[in-house]
Every structure is written in C-alpha cells, then in structure tokens.
Amino acid sequence: MKGLEKMTSVRLAEILTDRAVVPAEAVTDALYAQDQTGEPFVQVLIGGGHITEWDLAKLITEHFNLPFLLASNYQIGEAAKARLPKELLFRHTVVPLDVFDDAVCVAMPVMLPFEDIQRIQKECNCELFPYVGLITENKKLLGELWKDYPQWLEQEQKRREAEAQKKKQGPAKGGGGDWMSIFDAGDQATKDALKKKPAPPSTPPPAPAPTPSGEAKPGPDPKAKKPGT
C-alpha cells in the first residue's frame, strides 16, 4: 500500500502537536517512554488518558487514508491464524483477518509504525494490508483466539517494567558511563601522586664571597665581641 512509509510515531507526534490534540509535554513523554520501555507510542498516550483510542483511530484513518475495522466483526479463518507466528501477533497486538496468497489483512492496534510493518513483511515473506483497529478490541480477540495470550501479556508487562527500572537506575557506579566516578578517581590519583612525590632537597647556605685576591673572605667570628661591649 502506498503512503505507509509516512506512518511513524514521530509523524503522528507532529500531527498531534500541530493540531493541539494532545499537550506537547505529553507527546514528548510518550516518545521517551516508548524508547525506554518499548511500549508503543499510541498505547502510552491512550494509557495515560491523553486521548481516547476512538479519537486517535479517527485521526489516523483521516490523515493516513486507511480503513477502519473492528476485528470482532470479521470472520477469522484458520488460514489467517496460521499465516503469522502468534508471538509476533502478541508482540504487536495485531489481529490477522484474512489471507489472499501472499497478502495478509490485519487489524492494527490503532496504528502500527511503518518500520514494524516492514519488519513483519520481511520476516514472514508477505505483504500486509492494515486496517485501523482498537487496542482493547485486539487484546480481547487475541485472548479468545489464543488462550495463552493473557499469561504472555502479564509476563510482557513485568518485563517492560523491569527494563524501565533498569534504565532509570542508569549504569552501575564506577562503570564506563559514570562520569562523576571518573572525575573522582582522577582527583584521588592526583592527590596520591602528590603524597608520594619526594620533597625537594633543602637549599645549602651560600658560599662566602671571594676576596679581591681570589681567596675566600672569612666570615665574622661568632666569638668576637661587639664594639662597646
């Protein structure tokens, strides 16, 4: 399908910001959350209550000129279920609808970024024809088609939370990315080097000035009496 290459999270973020549908801060936070946890941009926005999935689906159908379909209204055959790996469907919250040779019709969870569509087509040697769907609808139907989906979804949520916590904590102290530790270590090394450096030798007293004859002029006799004593 033409025009799918424009369907990206960044492009959608620009549309939402330009139309002032979602606050710019929420859009930025959702993009950051997607990068940190792997949770899709649209699902972060909807889960955060910034926009309903219906409103977002309407915006995507209008802007990207895609059809809308509730997956539960379609009669899904066994051929469609078997065409794509269920782990792939679970990971992207995609519902397979029908198969026509190498063409596979699917219902997206509101939006599936083009890079994900391209990856699925390459891995499964097919061409996807996406419909705009709903996240809640897709999750419900995946649970009906595959009984192990709810368990997978729970484990995936725990994995994402653990990954987000790990990134939030940052690298371990003393690691290559801990700049403060690097500076502290360099400062301590400098102090240690100064402590170990030997003290310079004391300066010897100056030699007596030579007399005109070339002989050294004797210094004052410490035992001699001063005048007037």
N, C-alpha and C positions, 0 to 999 in steps of 0.2 A: 504494500500500500504506500502511496506517495504521501510525503509530508510527515511520516512518523519520526524522521530524524530530528524534527524540531521539538518532539515531546520529551523534554528533560525536566528534572527538578529545578534547575536554575531558571529555565524559561518560564516555568509555572510560577516560580517565586517572583519573577519580574512582573508577570501579569497581575498577580495578587497585590503586589505593591503599587503598581501603576493605577489600578482600579480602587485602591484603598479598601479592599475587601477584608484584608487581614492586616493588623498593625505590623509595621516594618520590623519591630523588635521581635515579634512572634515568628515572623518568616525567617529571620536570621537565626533565631534559637532553634527552629525546626531543622534548618540546614545543618547546623552544628551538631544537633542530636543525631541526625542521620549519619553523619561522618563518624561520630563517636560510638554509636551503638549498632548501626546497621539497620535500624528501623526505618522503613520507607518514609520519605518526606511527607506524603499526603496523610499517612497514618498518624504521624506525630502531630500534625495540625489538627486533625479530627479528634484524636485522643485528648489533646489539650483544650478542646472546647472552643477553638478559634473560628471554626466554620463547620457546618454540618456536611455529612457526606453527600446528601442530596444537592446542596448548593454547589459543592465542589464538582460533583459529577456533571451538573448542568453547565458550569463554566467550561469544563474540559470538552464536552460534546460540542459546544458552540465554537470554542476557539480552535480546536484541532479537527473539527468537522468529522466527528466519529459518531457511530450509532450507539444508543443506549439500550441495555437489555438486562432484565432481572433473570439470573441464571436459573432460578427455580421454575420459571415459565417455559423452560426449554426441555424437551425430552432427550436426555443424555443417554447415548448408547454405549455398549461395551467397547466398541472400537475407539471411541473418543477417550474413554477412561484409560485404555491400554496404550494409547499413542505416545503420551508423555510420562516420564517417571513421576511417581507420586511424590517423591522427596522434592522434586523441582516444583511441583504444583503447590506443595505445602509451603516451601520457602518463599514463593512469590505470591501466595494467596490467590492463585489463578484457578479458574474452573474450566475444564475442557468441555466444549459444547458439541462439536461435530468435526468429522474428518472427510475431506474430499481429496483423495490421492495424497499429495504432499502438503496440502493446505489444511491448517488446523484452526478452527474458530474457537476463541476463548473469551471468557468474561474476565476483565481486569478488575483489581480492587481499586476502583475509581480510575487510577492511572498507573501504568507500568512504564517506567522510563525506557527510552529507545535502546539504551545500552543493554538493558536486561532482555528486551525483545530480541535484539541482535544476537546476544549470547545464547539464548534458548534456541533460536533458529539454527545456529552453528552447531550446537551440541546435539540437537535432535534431528538435524537434516530435514528441516521443514520450513514452511512459511506461515507465519502467524497472521491471522485476521482478527484483531482485537475489537471487542465490544466494551464500552464503558459500563462497569457494573458497580456494585456496592460492596464495601468491605464486610459488613455484618452479614449480608446475603451470601457472599462467597464462603465465609467461615462456617456458616450454618450448613451449607450444602456440602462442603468438603467433609464435615463431620458425619453427614449422612452417607456419603459415598465411601468413606474410609473410616472405620471405627477407631483406628489408632491415631487419627488426627488430633483429637483433644489432648492426648498424652504428649504427642510431639510438640504441640503448641505450648504446653506448660513448660516443657524442658527448654524450648527455644527462648521463652521469656526469661527463664533463670539464667540462661547462657548470656543473653544480652545485658542483663542487669550486672552479672559478674564482669563482663567485658567493660561496661561503662565505669564500674567502680575501679577496675584496674587502671584504666586510662586517667581517671580522675586523680588517683593517688600519684601518678607520674612514676618516673624511673626510681629505682632504689637509691638510697643515699650513698654517695661515693661512686655512682655509676658514671658512664661517659657523658650522660646528659645533665648531670648535676653541676651546674656552673659554679654555684656557691662553694661546693666542696672542692672544686678545682682551685679556686682562688684561696680558700682557707689553707689547702695543702701547700700551695706555693708560698704563702706568707709564713707558714710554720717552717718550711725548708730554709727560707732566708734567715729566719731567727736562729735556727740550729747552726747554720753556717757561720754566722757572726759569733756564736758562742765558742765554736771550735777553732776559730781563727786565732793564731798565737799573737800575743801582744808585741808591738814593735820594741826593739832594744832601747834602753834609756840613753839619752844623748850624753856623751862624755864631756867633761869640763873643757873649756877652750885652753889651748896651749899658751904659755907665756909669750908675749910679743918679743921678737928678736931685737937685740941692741944694734946700733949702727955698725959695730964691728962684726956683726953676724952671730954673736953669742947671745944666748938667751938671757934676758934681763931677770935677775932673781926677783921673786915676789917679796912682799913685805914680810918681815919676821913677826910672826904672831906673838913672840915673847918680848919684843921691843916695847919700851914704854912710850906712851904717847906724850907729846910736849905738854908741859905743865903739870905732869904727874910726879 
